[in-house]
Amino acid sequence: MTSRRVVLVTGASRGIGAETARILAARGDHVVLNYREKRSRAAKLAAEFIAAGGSASIAGADLTDAAAAGELVDGVVQEFGRVDVLVLNASGGLEIGAPEDYPMTVNRDAQLRLVRLALPHLPSGGRIVFVTSHQAHFHGRKPVPDAYLPIAASKRAGEDALRDLIPEFISRGIGFTVVSGDMIDGTIIVRLLHRRDPQAVSARTEHGPLPTVEEFAAAVADATTADAEPGHTVYVGGADYLVGH
Ligand SMILES: NC(=O)c1ccc[n+]([C@@H]2O[C@H](COP(=O)([O-])OP(=O)(O)OC[C@H]3O[C@@H](n4cnc5c(N)ncnc54)[C@H](OP(=O)(O)O)[C@@H]3O)[C@@H](O)[C@H]2O)c1
């Protein structure tokens, strides 16, 4: 048991999830770094956070595996008695060779299942933060590059499915915030997209520099504490998306 907030960050072995966990650990939370397969990376990060004076542990689980997701939540609850904050950061869909329905499996179904599993263990005052991209959040209202379409559609479906739970979140006293970002500078997904569709990435950089991982992660970390209406969306970068919004 710990008196620190217990924050489970999914997909925290790299990228935005890792940076979010770093910020929250530095702010005094106990962070549980979930990873799918990059155990040694997650372990190295946790060791770094602890060496810097923070508190952290790691928990592997492929969130598309129902049993593994259940074990993830059970493990955190067994050790800490609760999950104060759930940061839904893990995402996928551009993996080579993945089945056609994989984006929906990981970005909608696995998110919803994890929330349902964690919900009984979130105390009143707890918080769920869903991390998404402008291309997904504005899907249906703004054009999306073809290569990103399955991710945009599935992440938007995941966001909608979670928004449908807002009445339940409210009745349990749990906050729910969506953090949406423009393409984030230097990330793997943007490098992949650039390889498949260079035009899609240059079209974004025409509007100015892309937000950095640090900027986006700070917004995600802030969303775990900031006062907000349930379902509030925080936007990071991409001012052109927000015109007329
Ligand atoms: N990159 C961008 O430009 C950008 C822009 C706006 C919003 N976002 C959002 O920010 C979030 C993080 O993006 P990122 O670019 O940092 O991602 P990333 O570098 O691709 O990292 C994805 C993370 O998710 C984990 N993961 C993937 N599939 C998983 C599964 N089935 N079960 C458990 N974990 C899984 C990975 O774990 P392993 O490495 O262990 O497999 C990894 O830690 C996503 O929600 C994304 O939509 C990203």
PDBQT file of the ligand as one rigid body, heavy atoms in Angstrom, charges set to zero:
ROOT
HETATM    1  N1  LIG A 301       2.774   9.899 -32.073  1.00  0.00    +0.000 N 
HETATM    2  C1  LIG A 301       1.950  10.876 -32.384  1.00  0.00    +0.000 C 
HETATM    3  O1  LIG A 301       2.200  11.682 -33.288  1.00  0.00    +0.000 OA
HETATM    4  C2  LIG A 301       0.672  11.042 -31.617  1.00  0.00    +0.000 A 
HETATM    5  C3  LIG A 301      -0.110  12.179 -31.848  1.00  0.00    +0.000 A 
HETATM    6  C4  LIG A 301      -1.287  12.367 -31.144  1.00  0.00    +0.000 A 
HETATM    7  C5  LIG A 301      -1.695  11.390 -30.247  1.00  0.00    +0.000 A 
HETATM    8  N2  LIG A 301      -0.921  10.275 -30.060  1.00  0.00    +0.000 N 
HETATM    9  C6  LIG A 301      -1.405   9.266 -29.124  1.00  0.00    +0.000 C 
HETATM   10  O2  LIG A 301      -0.474   9.099 -28.069  1.00  0.00    +0.000 OA
HETATM   11  C7  LIG A 301      -0.499   7.744 -27.629  1.00  0.00    +0.000 C 
HETATM   12  C8  LIG A 301       0.911   7.170 -27.598  1.00  0.00    +0.000 C 
HETATM   13  O3  LIG A 301       1.477   7.314 -28.872  1.00  0.00    +0.000 OA
HETATM   14  P1  LIG A 301       3.010   7.014 -29.146  1.00  0.00    +0.000 P 
HETATM   15  O4  LIG A 301       3.321   7.641 -30.457  1.00  0.00    +0.000 OA
HETATM   16  O5  LIG A 301       3.819   7.341 -27.943  1.00  0.00    +0.000 OA
HETATM   17  O6  LIG A 301       2.929   5.426 -29.336  1.00  0.00    +0.000 OA
HETATM   18  P2  LIG A 301       4.092   4.328 -29.567  1.00  0.00    +0.000 P 
HETATM   19  O7  LIG A 301       5.446   4.926 -29.555  1.00  0.00    +0.000 OA
HETATM   20  O8  LIG A 301       3.652   3.559 -30.768  1.00  0.00    +0.000 OA
HETATM   21  O9  LIG A 301       3.949   3.431 -28.265  1.00  0.00    +0.000 OA
HETATM   22  C9  LIG A 301       2.832   2.653 -28.112  1.00  0.00    +0.000 C 
HETATM   23  C10 LIG A 301       2.858   2.063 -26.733  1.00  0.00    +0.000 C 
HETATM   24  O10 LIG A 301       1.684   1.262 -26.620  1.00  0.00    +0.000 OA
HETATM   25  C11 LIG A 301       2.072  -0.047 -26.264  1.00  0.00    +0.000 C 
HETATM   26  N3  LIG A 301       1.160  -0.988 -26.887  1.00  0.00    +0.000 N 
HETATM   27  C12 LIG A 301       0.884  -1.150 -28.197  1.00  0.00    +0.000 A 
HETATM   28  N4  LIG A 301      -0.022  -2.132 -28.352  1.00  0.00    +0.000 NA
HETATM   29  C13 LIG A 301      -0.326  -2.579 -27.105  1.00  0.00    +0.000 A 
HETATM   30  C14 LIG A 301      -1.170  -3.596 -26.603  1.00  0.00    +0.000 A 
HETATM   31  N5  LIG A 301      -1.900  -4.357 -27.413  1.00  0.00    +0.000 N 
HETATM   32  N6  LIG A 301      -1.202  -3.792 -25.259  1.00  0.00    +0.000 NA
HETATM   33  C15 LIG A 301      -0.454  -3.043 -24.420  1.00  0.00    +0.000 A 
HETATM   34  N7  LIG A 301       0.367  -2.068 -24.844  1.00  0.00    +0.000 NA
HETATM   35  C16 LIG A 301       0.432  -1.856 -26.171  1.00  0.00    +0.000 A 
HETATM   36  C17 LIG A 301       3.489  -0.247 -26.726  1.00  0.00    +0.000 C 
HETATM   37  O11 LIG A 301       4.097  -1.259 -25.916  1.00  0.00    +0.000 OA
HETATM   38  P3  LIG A 301       5.343  -2.195 -26.444  1.00  0.00    +0.000 P 
HETATM   39  O12 LIG A 301       6.349  -1.251 -26.992  1.00  0.00    +0.000 OA
HETATM   40  O13 LIG A 301       5.804  -2.919 -25.257  1.00  0.00    +0.000 OA
HETATM   41  O14 LIG A 301       4.763  -3.067 -27.484  1.00  0.00    +0.000 OA
HETATM   42  C18 LIG A 301       4.050   1.160 -26.472  1.00  0.00    +0.000 C 
HETATM   43  O15 LIG A 301       4.448   1.300 -25.135  1.00  0.00    +0.000 OA
HETATM   44  C19 LIG A 301      -1.453   6.996 -28.547  1.00  0.00    +0.000 C 
HETATM   45  O16 LIG A 301      -2.710   6.889 -27.941  1.00  0.00    +0.000 OA
HETATM   46  C20 LIG A 301      -1.526   7.899 -29.769  1.00  0.00    +0.000 C 
HETATM   47  O17 LIG A 301      -2.739   7.779 -30.481  1.00  0.00    +0.000 OA
HETATM   48  C21 LIG A 301       0.248  10.084 -30.710  1.00  0.00    +0.000 A 
ENDROOT
TORSDOF 0
